[in-house]
Amino acid sequence: MRGFAHRAAHGLTALGETVTEDPGSARNELTPKELQIVRLVREGLTNPDIGARLFLSPRTVEWHLRNVFGKLGATSRKQL
């Protein structure tokens, strides 16, 4: 499927059209640290627990989660 999308995007670009990323590929936009934090959230850990495990402050974990929510369009931890 990705091959077809790549060829279609290439063809559209050749015609002068602007091609944007697939909105479904937001997971590819997450940094490795954000992915690590999301995995720990899915395990049910709190921000202080995640921070202790990753040697980060709870506020830093919160900052990463705000970025993740924005990138994925999520509004709660349950949606992760």
C-alpha positions, 0 to 999 in steps of 0.5 A: 500500500505504501508503494502505491501512495509513494508513486501517487505522491510522486505523480502529483508532485510532478504535476505541481501539486503539494503532497502532505504526509499521511495523517495516519503516520503520526506515530512516525513523528514521535521521538524515541523518548515520547514513544518510551513515555507512551509505552509506560503510560499504557502500562498505567504508570503515573508521571512521577513513576515514569520520571523515576524510571527514566530519570526525568522530572514529572514536569518533563514527562508532562511536557513530553505528554503534551507534545504527544497529545498534540501530535496524535490528537489525543485528549486523555491518557486512555486514548494512548 
